[in-house]
Amino acid sequence: MAAGADRSPDAAGSPLADRLNYLFTTMHPPGAPYTNAHVAEEISGGEEYGGVSLTEQYLSMLRNGRRTNPSSDVLRALAKFFAVPVGYLLGDLSPSQAERVEEEVRFLVAMRDKRVRSIALRSVGLPPEVQDSLTTIISQFRQQMNLPPEPPGTNGAGGADGSGGPDGEATNGRR
């Protein structure tokens, strides 16, 4: 998460810096996290970000808390890049709304794994009782392997329809 996998974005420091670091750590294509240079270049070079000019140095200052009040254009561009609401970066969301965003981020991260996607997609269209049986089987495997009942960071939350999103809603991120 923000500074370590076990820390929530609000654990310490500037909320904006913590949330940005959480997104940098978790929301990236398979391989390696984004760099400040890559994100700044993508945002500065992309028309879809509203013509925002962002430097690697300024992004670094936002991430380390040395700058805490970026323009609304910069916030909108960063939110669009990471596919999260601007309110999440601002800290304007209620705790339950912020948790919902973080659940969607965790879902997208889990879906990066080709095998996880395959298991999820193969369950589509199966009757709810069969999906429940699959969930039970997976739980039994987790128990046999001495793993926690739920993967870290899920808090037992998952859509009733198996989508992984709260209330069964699909995530709307671009990754």
Secondary structure, DSSP 8 states (H G I E B T S, - for coil): --SSTT--TTSSS-HHHHHHHHHHHHSS-SSS---HHHHHHHHHH-GGGTT----HHHHHHHHTTS-----HHHHHHHHHHHT--HHHHHT-S-HHHHHHHHHHHHHHHHTTSHHHHHHHHHTTTS-HHHHHHHHHHHHHHHHHTT--SS-TT-TT---TTSSSSGGG-------
